[in-house]
């Protein structure tokens, strides 16, 4: 926990640091393989498609669609007591990778498979900004 934020926060390491630095700037970035062009998330040392260790960070569109979701009614961490029930969604980004994230600005009963979504950012500490998604305004 950091800076008064009571929920668990991500651990930043050398591999994920560019992702979290971009999120702080309110940008969503992905690793892209320089050999085969495969986009990957989460960050890794090697491409899961061709095993190359050559990659670059590129700005993502920030758009995607709900692939699936689940609603948590049980509270597994005390910091989430005021959030329950809440949805955790798998968003399939336009670039291909899927991200587990939270959907904001949307009633639980309005969540649908293939619903268009776009990234938004929540600054939770001075070091951590969390990418989340909301229904697309398009």
SESE-71119 format. One line per 5 residues: for each residue x, y, z of N, C-alpha, C, CB. Coordinates in nm, 3 decimals, padded with zeros to 5 digits. Each point is the difference from the previous one (the first is absolute). Glycine has a CB too. Example, Ala and Ser with C-alpha at 12.3 -4.5 7.8 and 13.67 -1.06 7.14 Angstrom:
01.319,-00.569,00.780,-00.089,00.119,00.000,00.090,00.120,00.000,-00.189,-00.117,00.125  00.154,00.222,-00.197,00.082,00.119,00.006,-00.077,00.109,00.073,00.118,-00.063,-00.215
END
This chain:
00.084,-00.117,00.000,-00.084,00.117,00.000,00.090,00.124,00.000,-00.186,-00.125,00.122  00.139,00.228,-00.186,00.085,00.117,-00.013,-00.085,00.126,-00.010,00.176,-00.140,-00.111  -00.129,00.246,00.172,-00.062,00.131,-00.015,-00.146,00.006,00.040,00.159,00.038,-00.178  -00.201,-00.117,00.277,-00.138,00.003,00.045,-00.093,-00.088,-00.081,00.043,00.226,00.077  00.004,-00.285,-00.186,-00.080,-00.091,-00.081,00.006,-00.137,00.066,00.045,00.131,-00.214
-00.160,-00.184,00.252,-00.005,-00.121,00.082,-00.005,-00.131,-00.079,-00.113,00.137,00.168  00.082,-00.129,-00.295,-00.010,-00.123,-00.080,00.139,-00.045,-00.043,-00.230,00.068,-00.081  00.244,-00.196,00.050,00.130,-00.048,-00.050,00.040,00.075,-00.126,-00.044,-00.226,00.099  00.172,00.253,-00.112,00.050,00.068,-00.119,00.099,-00.091,-00.072,-00.033,00.227,00.109  00.053,-00.204,-00.238,00.091,-00.085,-00.076,00.144,00.016,00.046,-00.155,00.016,-00.195
00.229,-00.124,00.178,00.145,00.005,00.022,00.064,00.038,-00.133,-00.008,-00.177,00.186  00.089,00.281,-00.186,00.066,00.045,-00.122,00.140,-00.057,-00.002,-00.137,00.213,-00.008  00.171,-00.280,-00.103,00.136,-00.051,-00.017,00.056,00.056,-00.131,-00.053,-00.213,00.131  00.175,00.175,-00.165,00.064,00.055,-00.120,-00.078,-00.033,-00.127,00.220,-00.019,00.115  -00.283,-00.097,-00.120,-00.074,-00.040,-00.119,-00.127,00.082,-00.017,00.093,-00.230,00.024
-00.164,00.256,00.086,-00.128,00.070,-00.010,00.010,00.152,00.015,-00.103,-00.206,00.089  00.220,00.255,-00.049,00.016,00.144,00.027,-00.050,00.090,-00.114,00.195,-00.060,00.142  -00.161,00.034,-00.270,-00.049,00.089,-00.107,-00.153,00.005,-00.007,00.208,-00.051,-00.127  -00.274,-00.060,00.156,-00.146,-00.003,00.000,-00.055,00.094,00.107,00.004,-00.237,-00.083  00.050,00.227,00.204,-00.050,00.081,00.112,00.039,00.147,-00.015,00.014,-00.201,00.147
00.102,00.230,-00.205,00.037,00.139,-00.026,-00.095,00.063,-00.102,00.241,-00.054,00.052  -00.278,-00.022,-00.155,-00.096,00.050,-00.100,-00.137,00.021,00.064,00.127,-00.118,-00.184  -00.169,00.026,00.268,-00.129,00.014,00.067,-00.004,00.129,00.083,-00.025,-00.251,00.007  00.136,00.283,00.058,00.005,00.125,00.077,-00.022,00.121,-00.090,00.157,-00.108,00.163  -00.119,00.097,-00.290,-00.022,00.108,-00.098,-00.137,-00.013,-00.066,00.248,00.011,-00.042
-00.328,-00.107,00.090,-00.133,-00.030,-00.056,00.010,-00.048,-00.144,-00.100,00.172,00.152  00.197,-00.260,-00.175,00.017,-00.065,-00.129,00.002,-00.151,00.022,00.129,00.198,-00.094  -00.193,-00.271,00.005,00.003,-00.146,00.005,00.101,-00.047,-00.103,-00.243,-00.014,00.078  00.343,-00.060,-00.034,00.100,-00.053,-00.091,00.006,-00.151,00.011,00.133,00.212,00.019  -00.089,-00.274,-00.127,00.018,-00.144,-00.006,00.137,-00.032,-00.057,-00.248,-00.034,-00.029
00.299,-00.083,00.063,00.120,-00.046,-00.066,-00.039,-00.056,-00.136,00.114,-00.051,00.222  -00.032,00.080,-00.322,-00.020,-00.053,-00.135,00.129,-00.068,-00.042,-00.171,00.180,-00.059  00.160,-00.302,00.013,00.117,-00.075,-00.044,00.056,00.064,-00.127,-00.091,-00.213,00.101  00.222,00.235,-00.102,00.064,00.060,-00.117,00.027,-00.104,-00.109,00.102,00.171,00.149  -00.121,-00.298,-00.118,00.020,-00.105,-00.100,-00.131,-00.034,-00.072,00.188,-00.092,00.139
-00.294,00.062,-00.062,-00.124,-00.047,-00.063,-00.117,00.097,00.011,00.076,-00.229,00.050  -00.060,00.337,00.029,-00.105,00.101,00.013,-00.108,-00.033,00.100,00.046,00.055,-00.230  -00.031,-00.164,00.306,-00.099,-00.041,00.099,-00.003,00.099,00.117,00.032,-00.241,-00.066  -00.153,00.287,00.102,-00.017,00.084,00.118,-00.017,-00.090,00.120,-00.104,00.187,-00.135  00.164,-00.148,00.249,-00.015,-00.084,00.118,-00.029,00.081,00.125,00.154,-00.164,-00.104
-00.233,00.100,00.187,-00.032,00.049,00.134,-00.033,-00.122,00.082,-00.086,00.226,-00.083  00.145,-00.237,00.202,00.090,00.094,00.065,00.139,-00.004,-00.063,-00.129,-00.026,00.212  00.211,00.120,-00.168,00.136,00.011,-00.051,00.079,-00.126,00.032,-00.008,00.249,00.027  00.099,-00.282,-00.115,00.084,-00.117,00.020,00.132,00.016,-00.072,-00.203,-00.143,00.025  00.294,00.055,00.006,00.134,00.006,-00.060,00.000,-00.053,-00.143,00.098,-00.026,00.227
-00.186,-00.071,-00.256,-00.001,-00.063,-00.132,-00.140,00.001,-00.058,00.193,-00.144,00.067  -00.200,00.150,-00.198,-00.127,-00.005,-00.072,-00.059,-00.140,00.013,00.079,00.179,-00.163  -00.205,-00.189,00.205,-00.061,-00.133,00.010,-00.031,-00.061,-00.137,-00.097,00.070,00.218  00.104,00.011,-00.324,-00.030,-00.049,-00.133,00.124,-00.058,-00.070,-00.183,00.169,-00.014  00.295,-00.096,00.021,00.120,-00.045,-00.072,00.123,-00.015,00.090,-00.091,00.112,-00.201
00.078,-00.078,00.328,00.105,-00.011,00.102,00.114,00.101,-00.015,-00.056,-00.239,00.012  00.039,00.336,-00.100,00.102,00.104,-00.014,00.010,00.082,00.129,-00.043,00.009,-00.250  00.162,00.039,00.278,00.017,00.089,00.116,00.007,00.146,-00.043,00.121,-00.183,00.120  -00.154,00.211,-00.246,00.003,00.137,-00.051,-00.142,00.056,-00.001,00.203,-00.051,-00.143  -00.224,00.155,00.223,-00.133,00.062,00.005,00.015,00.150,00.018,-00.099,-00.210,00.096
-00.011,00.278,-00.121,-00.006,00.144,00.022,-00.133,00.031,00.066,00.150,00.048,-00.200  -00.155,00.065,00.270,-00.125,00.046,00.061,-00.067,00.094,-00.097,00.093,-00.025,00.235  -00.221,-00.001,-00.265,-00.076,00.085,-00.092,-00.130,00.042,00.066,00.102,-00.116,-00.199  -00.146,00.235,00.163,-00.126,00.051,00.054,-00.115,-00.081,-00.059,00.098,00.232,00.028  -00.187,-00.277,00.059,-00.117,-00.076,-00.043,-00.116,00.095,-00.026,00.076,-00.201,00.133
-00.175,00.151,-00.203,-00.117,00.083,-00.033,-00.082,00.034,00.124,-00.006,-00.106,-00.225  00.014,00.020,00.327,-00.082,00.020,00.119,-00.144,-00.044,-00.020,00.146,00.189,00.059  -00.172,-00.259,-00.168,-00.135,-00.047,-00.030,-00.003,-00.151,-00.004,-00.046,00.210,-00.129  -00.071,-00.263,00.158,-00.017,-00.144,-00.005,-00.145,-00.035,00.023,00.234,-00.036,00.080  -00.255,-00.089,-00.039,-00.136,-00.046,00.029,00.005,-00.097,00.117,-00.069,00.029,-00.242
-00.043,-00.037,00.312,-00.010,-00.094,00.111,00.002,-00.141,-00.057,-00.133,00.167,00.142  00.228,-00.248,-00.097,00.010,-00.138,-00.043,-00.083,-00.089,00.093,00.231,00.043,-00.094  -00.215,-00.019,00.225,-00.078,-00.069,00.102,00.011,00.078,00.129,00.036,-00.225,-00.110  -00.113,00.187,00.210,00.008,00.068,00.130,-00.056,-00.091,00.108,-00.020,00.225,-00.111  00.051,-00.187,00.233,-00.060,-00.065,00.117,-00.030,00.108,00.102,00.124,-00.218,-00.043
-00.222,00.192,00.126,-00.036,00.095,00.105,00.038,-00.060,00.134,-00.191,00.094,-00.139  00.268,-00.018,00.216,00.040,-00.042,00.133,-00.100,00.054,00.101,00.244,-00.005,-00.068  -00.307,-00.084,00.138,-00.092,00.036,00.108,00.069,-00.017,00.135,-00.197,-00.069,-00.142  00.286,-00.028,00.150,00.075,-00.027,00.123,00.121,00.093,00.005,-00.076,-00.243,00.004  00.105,00.294,00.114,00.114,00.090,00.019,00.120,-00.084,00.046,-00.153,00.198,00.058
00.258,-00.200,-00.140,00.120,-00.078,00.031,00.110,00.084,00.063,-00.058,-00.151,-00.188  00.044,00.281,00.184,00.096,00.092,00.060,-00.082,00.113,00.062,00.187,-00.058,-00.169  -00.158,00.095,00.293,-00.084,00.099,00.069,-00.010,00.135,-00.071,00.064,-00.112,00.209  00.034,00.147,-00.290,-00.004,00.129,-00.069,-00.109,00.006,-00.108,00.244,00.023,00.045  -00.300,-00.139,-00.081,-00.103,-00.004,-00.104,-00.141,-00.006,00.055,00.165,-00.113,-00.144
-00.180,00.126,00.274,-00.131,-00.016,00.063,-00.105,00.097,-00.055,00.117,-00.079,00.205  -00.076,00.201,-00.237,-00.096,00.098,-00.051,-00.023,-00.012,-00.150,00.071,00.152,00.181  00.005,-00.239,-00.248,-00.014,-00.017,-00.144,-00.095,-00.114,-00.037,00.230,00.088,-00.025  -00.245,-00.186,00.112,-00.079,-00.119,-00.033,-00.148,00.034,-00.013,00.169,-00.144,00.120  -00.237,00.086,-00.216,00.055,-00.084,-00.105,00.069,00.084,-00.109,-00.180,-00.171,00.047
00.284,00.113,-00.108,00.072,00.071,-00.106,00.041,-00.100,-00.107,00.083,00.175,00.163  -00.065,-00.125,-00.282,00.035,-00.085,-00.114,00.150,00.006,-00.027,-00.228,00.036,-00.098  00.282,-00.149,00.062,00.134,-00.009,-00.058,-00.023,-00.049,-00.142,00.119,-00.049,00.226  -00.067,00.123,-00.321,-00.023,-00.031,-00.141,00.129,-00.037,-00.070,-00.196,00.155,00.000  00.182,-00.240,-00.098,00.109,-00.026,-00.094,-00.033,00.081,-00.124,00.049,-00.237,00.090
00.037,00.334,-00.118,-00.018,00.085,-00.118,00.094,-00.050,-00.108,-00.068,00.200,00.142  00.012,-00.228,-00.258,00.083,-00.035,-00.116,00.031,00.130,-00.073,-00.103,-00.234,-00.021  00.228,00.274,00.026,00.042,00.124,-00.064,-00.007,-00.013,-00.151,00.148,00.052,00.196  -00.166,00.060,-00.266,-00.001,-00.001,-00.146,00.129,-00.061,-00.055,-00.148,00.203,00.000  00.257,-00.191,00.074,00.130,-00.054,-00.043,00.012,-00.150,00.023,00.100,00.221,00.049
-00.196,-00.280,00.027,00.000,-00.145,00.018,00.010,-00.051,00.143,00.099,-00.004,-00.217  -00.005,00.055,00.298,00.012,-00.054,00.136,-00.125,00.024,00.083,00.245,00.036,-00.013  -00.262,-00.119,00.114,-00.110,00.017,00.095,00.057,00.044,00.134,-00.138,-00.176,-00.119  00.067,00.270,00.181,00.040,00.055,00.130,-00.109,-00.024,00.101,00.141,00.174,-00.111  -00.105,-00.219,00.231,-00.094,-00.002,00.111,00.001,00.137,00.063,00.035,-00.249,00.042
-00.152,00.307,-00.021,-00.009,00.137,00.045,-00.136,00.024,00.065,00.159,00.074,-00.182  -00.182,00.048,00.221,-00.130,00.040,00.052,-00.072,00.082,-00.105,00.087,-00.002,00.238  -00.219,-00.011,-00.239,-00.085,00.080,-00.086,-00.065,00.105,00.088,-00.042,-00.193,-00.162  00.057,00.319,00.125,-00.056,00.110,00.078,-00.107,00.070,-00.082,00.218,00.030,00.126  -00.298,00.051,-00.058,-00.107,00.076,-00.066,-00.098,-00.090,-00.073,00.158,00.190,-00.025
-00.186,-00.308,00.084,-00.090,-00.095,-00.063,-00.068,-00.083,00.109,00.143,-00.008,-00.209  -00.274,-00.001,00.202,-00.074,-00.085,00.094,00.032,-00.147,-00.031,-00.186,00.174,00.022  00.190,-00.255,00.082,00.030,-00.141,-00.018,-00.095,-00.066,-00.099,00.089,-00.007,00.234  -00.215,00.041,-00.227,-00.099,-00.062,-00.089,00.012,00.045,-00.146,-00.152,-00.015,00.197  00.231,00.118,-00.222,00.018,00.049,-00.137,00.122,-00.060,-00.070,-00.110,00.210,00.070
00.190,-00.287,00.000,00.119,-00.061,-00.061,-00.043,-00.108,-00.097,00.138,00.049,00.206  -00.080,-00.046,-00.325,-00.033,-00.097,-00.104,00.128,-00.046,-00.070,-00.228,00.107,-00.033  00.229,-00.231,-00.012,00.109,-00.049,-00.084,00.003,00.084,-00.128,-00.020,-00.237,00.096  00.139,00.269,-00.140,00.025,00.081,-00.121,-00.035,00.147,00.017,-00.044,-00.203,-00.133  00.010,00.247,00.255,-00.028,00.142,00.022,00.128,00.080,-00.026,-00.181,-00.056,00.173
00.175,00.158,-00.258,00.119,00.082,-00.025,00.038,00.079,00.125,-00.064,00.016,-00.243  00.194,-00.014,00.271,00.052,00.071,00.117,00.124,00.079,-00.038,-00.092,-00.177,00.153  00.126,00.273,-00.067,00.120,00.081,-00.020,00.069,00.020,00.134,-00.103,00.118,-00.200  00.232,-00.097,00.192,00.080,00.013,00.122,-00.026,00.134,00.068,00.174,-00.149,-00.100  -00.166,00.147,00.230,00.000,00.119,00.083,00.102,-00.027,00.109,-00.246,00.060,-00.049
00.288,00.040,00.121,00.108,-00.019,00.097,-00.041,00.053,00.136,00.169,00.016,-00.184  -00.127,-00.090,00.288,-00.023,00.042,00.138,00.135,00.018,00.068,-00.224,-00.121,00.009  00.256,00.244,00.026,00.123,00.029,00.075,-00.024,-00.039,00.145,00.065,00.192,-00.157  00.002,-00.298,00.203,-00.026,-00.049,00.136,00.109,00.038,00.099,-00.125,-00.187,-00.101  00.248,00.207,00.055,00.109,00.051,00.083,00.085,00.088,-00.090,00.000,-00.204,00.156
00.104,00.262,-00.101,00.092,00.079,-00.081,00.076,-00.084,-00.102,00.022,00.156,00.190  -00.011,-00.286,-00.163,00.076,-00.090,-00.088,-00.089,-00.089,-00.087,00.180,00.003,00.169  -00.301,-00.027,-00.125,-00.085,-00.100,-00.067,-00.127,00.065,-00.056,00.090,-00.178,00.154  -00.110,00.155,-00.283,-00.123,00.034,-00.069,-00.053,-00.129,-00.060,00.075,00.241,-00.049  -00.201,-00.272,00.076,-00.059,-00.124,-00.048,-00.083,00.023,-00.126,-00.004,-00.086,00.235
00.038,00.015,-00.343,-00.088,00.003,-00.117,-00.126,-00.080,00.032,00.198,00.022,-00.157  -00.310,00.037,00.130,-00.130,-00.066,00.014,-00.075,00.026,-00.130,-00.005,00.026,00.257  -00.111,-00.084,-00.271,-00.076,00.020,-00.123,-00.142,00.045,00.033,00.139,-00.174,-00.116  -00.200,00.244,00.020,-00.137,00.048,00.011,-00.067,-00.025,-00.136,00.061,00.177,00.176  -00.193,-00.180,-00.178,-00.066,-00.016,-00.129,00.045,00.110,-00.096,-00.200,-00.107,00.112
00.220,00.068,-00.235,00.047,00.094,-00.102,-00.108,00.102,-00.031,00.150,-00.176,-00.096  -00.108,00.300,00.075,-00.095,00.107,-00.031,-00.042,-00.003,-00.147,00.104,00.138,00.181  -00.039,-00.219,-00.262,-00.036,-00.012,-00.142,-00.127,-00.076,-00.016,00.237,00.008,-00.063
END
